[in-house]
Amino acid sequence: MPYRITDSCTYCGACEHECPVSAITPGEECYDIDETICIDCFGFHEEAACVLVCPVDCIIKC
């Protein structure tokens, strides 16, 4: 199940480098997750890496 970044994103960039499939990219005001690419870190991590590193808990499941 893919994830989405809410508008409470502080644009810190912590999540971008954690994504094993490069589904996270900088947007105009916050980072974006391409929901067609996101694989919930399946096969890479036990939990979604982006969620674990987000300092403001703005990444949610779709």
C-alpha positions in Angstrom: 0.0 0.0 0.0 1.5 3.3 -1.0 2.1 6.3 1.2 1.4 10.0 0.9 3.1 13.1 2.4 0.7 15.6 4.0 0.9 19.4 3.9 2.5 19.4 7.3 5.8 18.4 5.6 8.6 20.8 6.6 10.6 20.1 3.4 13.6 18.7 5.5 14.4 16.0 2.9 15.0 13.2 5.4 12.7 10.8 3.6 14.0 11.3 0.0 17.2 9.4 0.5 15.6 6.6 2.4 13.3 5.4 -0.4 14.7 2.3 -2.0 12.8 2.9 -5.3 13.3 6.7 -5.5 9.5 7.3 -5.3 10.0 10.5 -3.2 10.9 13.8 -5.0 10.9 17.4 -4.0 7.7 19.3 -4.9 7.0 23.0 -4.8 6.1 23.3 -1.1 6.7 19.8 0.2 8.1 16.4 -0.9 5.9 14.1 -3.0 5.6 10.3 -3.1 4.7 8.8 -6.5 2.0 6.4 -5.5 2.5 4.4 -8.7 6.1 3.7 -7.7 5.9 3.3 -3.9 6.1 -0.3 -2.8 5.8 0.2 1.0 9.5 -0.8 1.2 8.4 -4.4 0.5 11.5 -6.5 0.2 13.8 -3.8 1.5 12.7 -2.9 5.0 10.4 -4.3 7.7 8.6 -0.9 7.9 8.3 2.0 5.5 11.7 3.8 5.8 10.3 7.2 5.0 7.8 7.0 7.9 10.6 6.0 10.3 12.8 9.0 9.5 10.2 11.7 9.2 10.6 14.1 12.1 7.1 15.5 11.9 5.1 12.3 11.2 3.6 13.7 8.0 3.8 10.5 5.9 0.6 8.4 5.9 -0.7 5.3 4.2 -3.1 6.0 1.3 
